[in-house]
Amino acid sequence: MTDNRARTVFLLAHTGRPAAVRSAELVVKGLLRSGLGVRVLEAEARDLPLPDEVELVKEATPQCLDGCELLIVLGGDGTLLRGAEFARASGVPMLGVNLGRVGFLAEAERDDLDKVVDRVVTKAYEVEERMTVDVVVHRNGDIVHTDWALNEAAVQKVSAERMLEVVLEIDGRPVTGFGCDGIVCATPTGSTAYAFSAGGPVVWPEVEALLMVPISAHALFAKPLVTSPDSVLAVEVLPHIPPGVLWCDGRRTVELPPGARVEVRRGAVPVRLARLHHASFTDRLVAKFALPVSGWRGAPH
């Protein structure tokens, strides 16, 4: 008990969901009962029935995770991506509990809360690193914006009645140009997110690659592209069209003026995810999408 008290876990929850409030209460009580310290944002604590022993922090900065062993995130995909921002900036591993729909970033479901607490208390988890992308926006030769993403950087049109006119480039060479609703530049982790909805391939997380997936392209050649993780992807917005917009992980956005150039490359800083079990990605894929596998006999013995 005394040894555990030196350990602290940060809890991040979507307090607008009743399920998240109930789940947070169960997780906090379980961790405190086992002697671990728990830290929560003060703004979220107002909506959570928390014991007095919980440590509250005022500002939502990476420094608020200083000294924490783990970041537990309770919520849907949006909350998990918010947690990923904390995890990347602080270097603290994130353990996601899915309270939404698909939740590929999550390691556990709401019915697994007792198991989550037990694994955290006994340190029965492993940490893996997920590739990110760094994003740079150029205009007239100047850098006007920098960002990053765990899932994807998406260049999209703003005007509903006009297509976005772009030229795609890989490793300094033009590939093709067309009108479209947008372009998704994704990581393997993001292959099951926006890129998946746009018709891109599902890429296993251990595969190191970058994806470039057109959205509703008006072109004969507009196939999804998979490149080396060391490639540099670029999307040039033609100068004679209305402005576009850049979205990173669907959370951070900036306007792209005509003539803007967006470069996407492998991120310098990964996001660390805590894993509770060794289930293969294939099994996760089948379970998340409820894929029909009845009749499978397995390999012959």
Protein Blocks (a to p, Z undefined) as FASTA:
>chain_A
ZZmmmpccdddddfkbmklmmmmmmmmmmmmmnopacdddfklmmmpccdfklccdfbdc
fklmgoiabdcdeddfklmmmmmmmmmmnopacddddfblnommbmbdfklmmmmmmmmm
nopacddddddddddddeehiafbdcddfkbccdddfblkbccdddddeehiafbdcddf
bdcdddfklmmmmmmmnopacddfklgcdddddehiabfblcdcdddfkbccdddddfkb
ccddddehhlaccdddehiacdddddfbdcddddfbfcdfklmmmmmnopafehiabjaZ
Z
